[in-house]
């Protein structure tokens, strides 16, 4: 089982005087290569979307669906 790590960042709309969330978040996914984190991919999804489900959907859609993963949020 491969471990993949992810970080979630809520997106902010700064086009007006006040900062506000725009309803989306960016999920950045990493693997560990030779003891160091390496960027694997990033996706943008809605704030209410489940991170692990969205990561798994990306993996499935991009040829990685047959691998088993352990998801670790940082």
N, C-alpha and C positions, 0 to 999 in steps of 0.2 A: 504494500500500500504506500503510495507516494503522499507526502505531506505538501500541501500548498497553503500559503498564507495570504490573507487579504486585509486590506485597509479600506474603510468606507469614508468618503468625504462628501458632505452635503454641499450642493452647489448654491452659490449666493448670487443674487442679482444686485449689482452695485450701480445700476444705471440711473438711479434716483438718489435723493438726499439720504435716504435710509437704506441700510443693508437689509435684504430680506431673502429668504429661501425661495428658490425658483421651482421647487417641486421635484427636483431630480437629485441624484447622487452619483458619484463616480466610485466604482469599485476597482481598486488596483490589486492585481494578483501577482504573487511572487513565488518562486521556488528557491531552494538553497542549492547552490552549485559550488563545490569545493569550499564549503563552510561559509559562503557569502550569499546574501540575498540577490536574486537576479529577477528582474522584471519579466513576467510571463505574458500578461495582457492586461488591458483595462477596458471596462465597459461602463456605459452610462445607462442608468435605469431610473424608474420613478422612486420617490422616497418610500412608498409603501411596499415596494417589491421586496421579496425575500432574497437576501444576498446569496445564500448557498444555492437556492434553486436557480437563480440567474447565472451563477458561475457554472453550475452543472449543465444548464442549457447551452451556454457558450462552448463548453468542452464537448458536448454531444454534437453540436453543429459544426465543429471544427476538427473532427476526427480523433478526439481524445476520449470519447464516451465509453470505450471498452476498458479503460484503466480504472482502478479503484483509488480514490483519494480520501485523505483525511483533511478536512477544512479547518484552519485555525485562524481566528480573527485576532488581529493585533490591535 
